[in-house]
């Protein structure tokens, strides 16, 4: 429950950053940049937390 609350609590911060970034560099560039950040974070988590890599493999593998 605390992770859920943390996620909901940080959403306004992300929206603020997205708004400022869209104002400064434009909406399409902001969406591209934020997408790249999500991909990089997913790669980082998969690399640093091996248990995450095994989630999709199932119990028999």
N, C-alpha and C positions, 0 to 999 in steps of 0.2 A: 504494500500500500504506500510505503514511503517513496518508492521509485515512481509510482503513478503520480503522487503529489508533487514530486520534484519536476517531473515532466510538465505537468500543468502549471507549475509555478514559474518555469523558465520560458514558457511560450511567449509572454509579452516582451521579454528581452529579445528573443529571436525576431519577433515582428518589428520591433523598433530598429534592430540592425538591418533588417530587410528593407524597411522604409527609407532609412537614411542612405543605404547603398543604392536603392532605386532612384532616389533623388539625385545622387552624385554621379552615378555612372549609367543610369537607365535601367528599365525593368528587364529587358531581355538579357543584358549582361549580368544582372543580379541573379536571375533564375539560373543561368549557366554556371555562375560562380558557386552558388549554393548547392547545385547539383554535384559539382566537382568536389565540394567539401564533403558531402554525404558519401560519395564513392570512396574518397580517401579515408574517411572515418571507418567505413565498413571494412576496407582492406586492413586498416590498422587493428581493428578489433579481431578480425579473423586471424591475423598474424600473431597478435599478443595473447589471445585466449584460444588455445587449441580445442577446448571443449565446444566452442561455437562451430568450428569446422565439422565436428562430428554430428551435429544436430540433424542434418539432412540425410545421413547415411543409414539411419534406422538401428534397431537393436541387434539385428543379426549380422551386421558387418563388422 
